[in-house]
């Protein structure tokens, strides 16, 4: 939906071995999110966004999310929403300062959360993959 001349957020990639001073993001878009509200909170703003429910397990409280390429910390989240707090410097140096309710943005979910979810897949019922068979009943039957 961007037009020629539209402002975008660009950040240089981290070189292997550089000091990491932020979040781990890959630059991939997992889904689209919609700005539900932008609420003043002191000098900052709290932005609430909704996104497709199937990505909810990849959004982690106090984890990271990239919104239109801007890496932010997740304040609160649920199955289909999240909130972020955006400080004045970030509002001024990115396109976030122009966001209003209804805007659709690119969203990258928490990178480490995705890895953990993938690694736990074989032991969770949610994925439909084989489970370990470890249940409370199994433990009772075996003296635990």
C-alpha positions in Angstrom: 0.0 0.0 0.0 3.0 2.3 0.0 3.5 4.9 -2.7 6.7 6.3 -4.2 8.3 8.7 -1.7 6.6 7.2 1.3 8.7 7.0 4.5 9.8 3.6 5.7 11.9 2.4 8.6 15.4 1.2 7.8 18.0 -0.1 10.1 21.5 -1.5 9.3 22.0 -5.2 9.8 24.1 -6.3 12.8 27.4 -7.8 11.7 28.4 -11.1 13.4 30.5 -10.3 16.4 29.1 -6.8 16.9 27.7 -5.7 20.3 24.0 -6.5 20.5 22.1 -3.6 22.0 18.5 -4.5 21.2 16.3 -7.3 20.1 16.9 -10.2 17.8 14.9 -9.8 14.6 15.4 -11.3 11.2 13.6 -8.8 9.0 10.9 -11.2 7.9 7.2 -10.4 7.9 5.1 -13.1 9.7 1.7 -11.4 9.4 -0.1 -8.1 9.2 -1.3 -6.3 12.4 -3.8 -3.5 12.7 -3.5 -0.6 15.0 -6.5 -0.6 17.3 -5.6 2.4 19.5 -2.9 4.9 20.3 -3.2 6.1 23.9 -1.0 8.8 25.4 0.9 7.6 28.5 3.0 10.5 29.9 5.4 11.5 27.1 5.0 8.0 25.5 2.1 6.3 23.8 0.7 2.8 24.3 -0.3 1.2 21.0 -2.6 -1.7 20.9 -2.6 -3.9 17.8 -4.6 -6.9 16.7 -3.3 -9.7 14.6 -4.3 -13.2 13.3 -4.9 -15.6 16.2 -2.6 -18.3 14.7 0.4 -16.1 15.6 -0.6 -15.6 19.2 1.7 -18.4 20.5 4.7 -16.5 18.9 4.1 -13.3 20.8 5.7 -13.3 24.2 5.1 -10.9 27.1 8.3 -8.8 27.6 9.6 -10.4 24.4 10.2 -8.6 21.1 8.1 -7.8 18.1 9.1 -5.8 15.0 6.4 -3.6 13.7 7.0 -2.1 10.2 10.7 -2.9 10.9 10.9 -1.2 14.3 11.9 -3.5 17.1 9.9 -3.0 20.3 9.2 -4.8 23.6 5.8 -6.4 24.0 4.0 -5.0 27.1 0.9 -7.2 27.2 -0.4 -9.7 24.8 -3.2 -12.2 24.3 -4.1 -14.7 21.5 -4.8 -12.0 19.0 -3.5 -8.7 20.4 -0.5 -7.0 21.9 0.5 -3.6 23.3 3.8 -1.7 23.0 5.0 1.4 24.8 6.7 3.8 22.4 9.0 6.5 23.8 9.2 10.0 22.2 12.6 9.3 20.5 11.2 6.3 18.7 8.0 8.2 17.7 10.2 11.0 16.2 12.7 8.8 14.4 10.4 6.3 12.9 7.0 6.2 11.1 5.3 5.2 14.4 4.6 8.8 15.3 2.2 9.0 12.4 0.3 5.8 13.3 -3.5 6.0 13.9 -6.2 3.6 14.6 -6.9 1.4 11.5 -3.4 1.5 10.1 -2.1 -1.9 8.9 1.5 -2.7 9.7 4.0 -5.5 9.0 4.7 -7.7 12.1 7.5 -10.0 12.9 6.9 -12.2 16.0 9.5 -13.0 18.7 12.4 -14.9 17.1 13.4 -16.8 20.2 9.7 -17.6 20.9 9.4 -19.1 17.4 12.5 -21.3 18.0 11.2 -22.5 21.4 7.7 -23.2 20.0 9.3 -25.3 17.2 11.5 -27.2 19.5 8.6 -28.0 21.9 6.3 -29.1 19.1 6.8 -32.8 19.5 5.8 -32.6 23.2 2.7 -30.5 22.8 -0.8 -31.5 22.0 -1.4 -28.2 20.3 0.7 -29.0 17.2 -0.9 -32.4 16.5 2.6 -33.9 16.6 3.4 -37.0 18.7 3.5 -36.4 22.4 5.7 -37.8 25.0 2.9 -39.7 26.8 4.0 -38.1 30.1 0.8 -37.4 32.0 -0.2 -37.0 35.6 -1.9 -40.5 35.4 1.3 -42.0 34.0 3.3 -40.5 36.9 0.9 -41.8 39.5 0.9 -45.3 38.0 4.7 -45.3 38.2 5.0 -44.2 41.8 5.6 -40.5 41.4 
